[in-house]
Amino acid sequence: MEEKNLLERFEAYVAANKKIEPKDWMPDDYRKTLIRQISQHAHSEIVGMLPEGNWITRAPSLQRKAILLAKVQDEAGHGLYLYSACETLGVERDDTLEDLHSGKAKYSSIFNYPTVSWADIGAIGWLVDGAAIMNQVPLCKCSYGPYARAMVRVCKEESFHQRQGFQIMLTMAKGTPEQKAMAQDALNRWWWPSLMMFGPTDDNSPNSAKSMKWKIKLFSNDELRQRFIDMTVPQAEVLGLTIPDPDLKWNEERGHYDFGEINWEEFYNVIKGNGPCNKQRVETRRNAYDKGAWVREAAIAHAEKREARRKEAAA
């Protein structure tokens, strides 16, 4: 009976758009759902550093190198915020990382594709970060306080990343014919994976209904995907580039763009670990974690020495 009363109070609290904090009572399923979502979000941020970090030393100018380096550093910070938010739910960071390294935990499917040209860095900023913003801005109002607060800063920084990517694409689209062709090629390869970022269709998304009931998510996958398409198509027109979808057309009656069928077989194949770069991405992260062990050990030893000196001085 007490459990039922607690659940009713919890659901009424969430329905009133109030924030749940770490010490508040919450259902086990709510906690588990948050741990899964926040940890996967954190994994996506740090794995997402890899496709772009690949181009830091090969960026076409010193300014481009500095901008890209700052962006990759931002992504590392986003992962840090999110792992910290996940820890407030009672899990250890090392355990969540072990889930990533073992393949148990997933991350965004988009980061299992290669970056084969500089134009890909523009496409990632414009499309991938644009899709991320569409997904993440509503999270600033989600029901779990630490997650919502972390997302405020993340979204501000992602908006800069999106503009940076669009600016790269604009420069290339207005450059030489070869540069414009590179920009179009990048758009062709990143368009459909960007649409997959929003997850499966609503009728095939097992977690969406529960997440929306608890206001962890405020909009469904299909709603967010449609918003992204409606926002991005006019931007492509400004760039003078063509969206690689022959079925794309404005539907006056709906007030939205109709678009072609997404290759869900490809999506699920990547999710299962069979994408172009799945094994490479996880192996790189695993190696970085192992090689960084001495840094973590040194930081712990330093913290223990400082604490010992503090206690000695206090005594």
C-alpha positions in Angstrom: 0.0 0.0 0.0 2.8 2.4 0.8 4.5 1.6 -2.5 1.3 2.4 -4.3 0.9 5.7 -2.5 4.5 6.6 -3.3 4.0 5.9 -7.0 0.8 8.0 -7.1 2.6 10.9 -5.4 5.5 10.5 -7.8 3.3 10.5 -10.9 1.3 13.5 -9.7 4.6 15.3 -9.0 5.9 14.6 -12.6 2.5 15.5 -14.1 2.8 18.9 -12.4 6.1 19.5 -14.2 8.2 19.4 -11.1 11.7 18.1 -11.1 12.7 14.8 -9.5 16.0 15.1 -7.6 18.5 12.3 -6.7 17.3 11.9 -3.1 13.6 11.8 -4.0 11.7 8.5 -4.1 11.4 7.1 -7.7 10.2 3.8 -9.2 12.9 1.3 -10.1 11.8 1.4 -13.7 12.2 5.2 -13.8 15.7 4.9 -12.4 16.7 2.1 -14.8 15.2 4.1 -17.8 17.2 7.1 -16.8 20.5 5.2 -16.3 20.0 3.6 -19.7 19.3 6.8 -21.5 21.8 9.1 -19.8 24.7 6.6 -20.0 24.0 6.0 -23.7 23.9 9.7 -24.2 27.2 10.1 -22.4 28.7 7.2 -24.5 27.5 8.9 -27.7 29.3 12.1 -26.7 32.7 10.5 -26.1 32.5 8.1 -29.1 31.4 11.1 -31.2 34.8 12.7 -30.6 36.5 10.1 -32.7 35.2 10.8 -36.3 36.0 14.5 -35.9 39.2 14.0 -33.9 40.4 12.1 -37.0 40.5 15.5 -38.9 42.1 17.8 -36.3 45.6 17.5 -37.8 44.3 17.6 -41.4 41.9 20.6 -41.2 42.6 23.0 -44.0 43.8 25.9 -41.9 45.1 26.8 -38.4 41.8 28.5 -37.6 39.9 25.4 -38.7 42.1 23.2 -36.5 41.6 25.4 -33.5 37.8 25.5 -34.0 37.6 21.7 -34.4 39.8 21.1 -31.4 37.6 23.3 -29.3 34.5 21.4 -30.5 36.0 18.0 -29.7 36.9 19.3 -26.3 33.3 20.4 -25.8 32.1 16.9 -26.6 34.4 15.5 -23.9 32.9 18.0 -21.5 29.4 16.9 -22.5 30.3 13.3 -21.7 31.6 14.4 -18.3 28.4 16.2 -17.4 26.3 13.3 -18.4 28.4 10.6 -16.6 28.1 12.8 -13.5 24.4 13.0 -13.9 24.2 9.2 -14.3 26.2 8.8 -11.1 23.5 10.6 -9.1 21.3 7.6 -9.8 23.6 5.3 -7.9 25.8 3.8 -10.6 29.6 3.9 -10.8 31.2 5.6 -13.8 33.6 2.7 -14.3 30.7 0.3 -14.5 29.0 2.3 -17.2 32.2 2.5 -19.2 32.7 -1.2 -18.9 29.2 -1.7 -20.4 30.4 0.5 -23.3 33.7 -1.4 -23.8 32.0 -4.8 -23.5 29.4 -3.9 -26.1 26.6 -4.2 -23.6 25.7 -0.5 -23.8 24.8 1.2 -27.0 25.5 4.7 -28.3 24.1 6.7 -31.2 24.3 4.7 -34.5 25.5 7.8 -36.3 29.0 7.5 -34.9 29.7 4.2 -36.7 30.2 5.9 -40.0 33.6 7.0 -41.4 34.6 10.6 -42.1 36.3 10.4 -45.5 36.7 14.1 -46.4 36.8 17.5 -44.8 33.2 18.1 -46.0 32.1 15.3 -43.6 33.1 17.6 -40.7 30.7 20.2 -42.0 28.0 17.7 -42.6 28.4 16.3 -39.0 28.1 19.8 -37.6 25.2 20.8 -39.7 23.2 17.5 -39.7 24.3 15.4 -36.8 24.6 18.3 -34.3 21.4 19.7 -35.8 19.6 16.4 -35.1 21.1 16.3 -31.6 19.8 19.8 -30.8 16.3 18.7 -32.0 16.5 15.7 -29.6 18.2 17.5 -26.7 16.5 20.9 -26.3 13.3 19.2 -24.9 15.5 17.4 -22.4 16.2 20.7 -20.7 12.7 20.4 -19.4 12.7 16.7 -18.6 11.5 15.5 -15.3 14.9 14.5 -13.8 16.7 17.6 -12.4 20.4 16.7 -12.9 19.8 15.6 -16.5 17.7 18.7 -17.3 20.3 21.1 -15.8 23.2 19.3 -17.6 21.4 19.7 -20.9 21.1 23.5 -20.7 24.8 24.0 -21.2 25.1 21.1 -23.6 22.5 22.6 -25.9 24.1 26.0 -25.9 27.4 24.5 -27.0 25.7 22.2 -29.6 24.1 25.3 -31.2 27.6 26.7 -31.9 28.6 23.3 -33.4 25.7 23.3 -35.7 26.4 26.8 -37.0 30.1 25.9 -37.4 29.1 22.9 -39.5 26.7 24.9 -41.6 29.4 27.6 -42.2 31.8 24.9 -43.5 29.2 23.5 -45.9 28.3 27.1 -47.1 32.0 27.9 -47.7 32.4 24.7 -49.7 29.1 25.0 -51.6 30.1 28.5 -52.7 33.7 27.4 -53.6 35.0 25.6 -56.6 32.9 23.0 -58.4 35.1 20.3 -56.8 34.4 21.7 -53.3 30.7 21.9 -53.9 30.8 18.3 -55.2 32.5 17.3 -51.9 29.8 19.0 -49.9 27.0 17.3 -51.9 28.8 13.9 -51.5 28.9 14.4 -47.7 25.2 15.3 -47.6 24.4 12.2 -49.6 26.2 10.0 -47.1 25.1 11.6 -43.9 21.4 12.5 -44.6 19.8 9.1 -44.0 22.0 8.2 -40.9 21.1 11.5 -39.5 17.4 10.7 -39.8 18.1 7.3 -38.1 19.5 9.2 -35.0 16.0 9.8 -33.8 15.5 6.1 -33.3 12.9 3.7 -34.7 9.4 4.7 -35.7 7.0 5.2 -32.7 5.3 1.9 -33.2 8.6 0.1 -33.0 10.1 2.0 -30.1 9.8 -0.1 -27.0 10.9 2.6 -24.5 9.2 5.7 -25.8 5.8 5.4 -24.2 7.2 4.9 -20.7 9.7 7.7 -21.2 7.0 10.1 -22.4 4.7 9.1 -19.5 7.4 10.1 -17.0 8.4 13.2 -19.0 11.9 11.9 -19.6 11.1 12.5 -23.3 8.6 15.2 -24.2 8.2 14.3 -28.0 8.1 11.1 -29.9 10.8 9.9 -32.3 8.6 10.5 -35.3 7.7 14.0 -34.2 11.3 15.0 -33.7 12.4 13.5 -37.0 9.7 15.4 -38.8 10.7 18.7 -37.2 14.3 18.1 -38.2 13.4 17.5 -41.8 11.1 20.6 -41.9 14.0 22.7 -40.5 16.8 21.2 -42.6 15.4 21.1 -46.1 15.2 25.0 -46.4 18.8 25.2 -45.2 19.9 22.8 -47.9 18.2 25.1 -50.4 20.2 28.0 -49.1 23.4 26.0 -49.6 22.3 25.1 -53.1 22.6 21.4 -52.3 20.1 18.6 -53.0 18.6 16.3 -50.3 19.2 12.7 -51.5 15.6 11.7 -51.3 13.6 11.6 -54.6 10.3 11.2 -52.6 10.9 14.4 -50.6 8.2 17.0 -51.3 6.2 19.6 -49.4 2.7 18.5 -48.4 0.5 21.5 -48.3 -2.3 19.7 -46.5 -0.1 18.4 -43.7 2.1 21.5 -43.5 5.2 19.2 -43.5 7.6 17.6 -45.9 6.8 14.0 -47.0 9.9 11.9 -47.2 11.0 8.5 -48.4 11.4 5.2 -46.5 14.3 5.0 -44.2 16.5 1.8 -44.5 15.7 0.3 -41.1 17.6 -2.8 -41.9 20.7 -0.8 -42.1 19.8 1.0 -38.8 19.3 -2.3 -36.9 22.4 -3.8 -38.5 24.5 -0.9 -37.2 22.9 -1.1 -33.7 23.8 -4.8 -33.6 27.5 -3.8 -34.0 27.8 -4.4 -37.8 28.2 -0.9 -39.0 31.2 0.3 -41.0 33.2 1.5 -37.9 31.6 -0.2 -34.9 34.5 -2.4 -34.0 37.0 0.4 -34.6 35.2 2.9 -32.5 34.8 0.6 -29.4 38.4 -0.7 -29.7 39.7 2.9 -29.8 37.7 3.8 -26.7 38.8 0.7 -24.9 42.5 1.3 -25.7 42.2 5.0 -24.6 40.7 3.8 -21.3 43.4 1.3 -20.7 46.3 3.6 -21.6 44.8 6.3 -19.4 44.8 4.1 -16.3 48.0 5.7 -15.0 46.4 9.1 -15.1 43.4 7.9 -13.0 45.7 6.2 -10.6 47.9 9.3 -10.2 44.8 11.5 -9.6 43.5 9.2 -6.9 46.9 9.0 -5.2 47.2 12.8 -5.3 43.7 13.2 -3.8 44.5 10.7 -1.1 47.7 12.6 -0.2 45.9 15.9 -0.1 43.2 14.4 2.2 45.9 12.9 4.5 47.6 16.3 4.7 44.3 18.0 5.4 43.5 15.6 8.3 47.0 16.0 9.7 46.8 19.8 9.7 43.3 19.6 11.3 44.6 17.4 14.0 
